[in-house]
């Protein structure tokens, strides 16, 4: 199965002390083709900088990301994000809000490559055209 992994789930997959609520989601990653959206990569790297991770830990993060595929920014992705935001705006879904722009791009990435989004974040619930795991 093709899975776009959101930031929280991917981050939890790297942690030895993750909250138990993520255990089920992290377990679903095994044996699947994993994708990351561009905002997820940026958020993970930003988090490592803010937490002042030493080089060995940042290298482990980079190695973990290297075994995924980053969804490329293509015309198809740009259209998917625009169409998804419009659909969300029409129904009053939170992903239409600029406060959730990174989440919109993560959802749009999954929609554009016809993958399932694996997330623990409720903001993605009831997103038109988005398959959730």
C-alpha positions in Angstrom: 0.0 0.0 0.0 1.2 3.5 -0.8 1.1 5.7 2.4 1.8 9.3 2.8 3.1 9.6 6.4 2.2 12.8 8.3 4.8 14.6 10.4 3.5 13.3 13.8 3.4 9.7 12.8 6.8 9.8 11.1 8.3 11.6 14.1 6.8 9.0 16.4 8.2 6.2 14.3 11.7 7.5 15.2 11.1 7.8 18.9 11.8 5.2 21.5 9.5 7.1 23.9 6.5 7.8 21.7 3.0 8.2 23.1 1.1 4.9 23.0 -1.6 6.4 20.7 1.0 6.3 17.9 1.9 2.6 18.4 -1.0 1.4 16.1 -0.2 4.0 13.4 3.6 3.3 13.4 2.9 -0.5 13.2 0.9 0.2 10.0 4.1 1.6 8.3 5.8 -1.8 8.0 5.7 -3.4 4.6 4.2 -0.4 2.8 5.6 2.1 0.3 6.2 5.3 2.3 6.0 8.9 1.0 6.6 12.2 2.7 5.1 15.5 1.7 7.5 18.4 1.3 6.1 20.3 4.4 6.7 17.1 6.5 10.4 17.1 5.5 10.7 20.8 6.3 8.8 20.3 9.7 11.0 17.4 10.7 14.2 19.3 9.9 12.9 22.4 11.7 12.0 20.4 14.7 15.6 18.9 14.8 17.0 22.4 14.7 14.8 23.8 17.4 15.6 20.8 19.6 19.3 21.3 18.9 19.8 17.7 17.9 23.5 16.7 17.6 24.8 15.7 14.2 24.4 11.9 14.8 20.7 12.3 15.6 20.1 14.5 12.6 22.0 12.0 10.5 19.6 9.3 11.7 16.6 11.5 10.8 18.1 12.0 7.3 18.7 8.3 6.9 15.1 7.5 7.9 13.8 10.0 5.4 16.0 8.7 2.7 14.2 5.4 2.6 10.9 7.2 1.8 10.0 9.0 -1.4 9.3 12.7 -1.1 6.3 13.6 -3.2 7.6 15.8 -6.0 6.2 19.3 -6.5 4.6 18.8 -9.9 1.8 20.6 -11.8 -0.5 17.7 -10.8 0.3 18.3 -7.1 -0.3 22.0 -7.4 -3.7 21.4 -9.0 -4.6 18.8 -6.4 -3.8 21.3 -3.6 -5.8 24.1 -5.2 -8.8 21.8 -5.9 -8.6 20.3 -2.4 -8.5 23.8 -0.8 -11.5 24.9 -2.9 -13.5 21.8 -2.0 -12.6 22.3 1.7 -13.6 26.0 1.5 -17.0 25.0 0.0 -17.8 22.7 2.9 -16.2 24.8 5.7 -13.5 22.3 6.3 -10.5 23.5 8.4 -7.9 22.6 5.7 -9.2 25.7 3.7 -7.8 27.9 6.5 -4.3 29.4 6.1 -3.6 28.2 9.6 -3.5 24.6 8.1 -1.6 25.3 5.0 1.1 22.7 5.7 -1.7 20.1 6.5 -3.4 21.0 3.2 -0.2 20.3 1.3 0.2 17.0 3.1 -3.3 16.0 2.3 -2.9 17.3 -1.3 0.2 15.2 -1.7 -1.7 12.0 -0.7 -4.6 12.9 -3.1 -2.2 13.7 -6.0 -0.4 10.4 -5.9 -3.6 8.4 -4.9 -2.1 7.3 -1.6 -3.6 6.8 1.8 -2.6 9.3 4.5 -1.6 7.8 7.8 -2.1 10.4 10.6 -3.2 10.8 14.1 -4.3 14.4 13.5 -8.1 14.9 13.5 -7.8 18.0 11.2 -7.7 15.5 8.3 -11.1 13.9 9.2 -13.8 14.2 6.5 -11.4 15.8 3.9 -13.0 15.4 0.5 -11.3 12.8 -1.6 -8.7 11.9 1.0 -8.2 8.2 2.1 -7.1 7.9 5.7 -5.4 5.1 7.6 
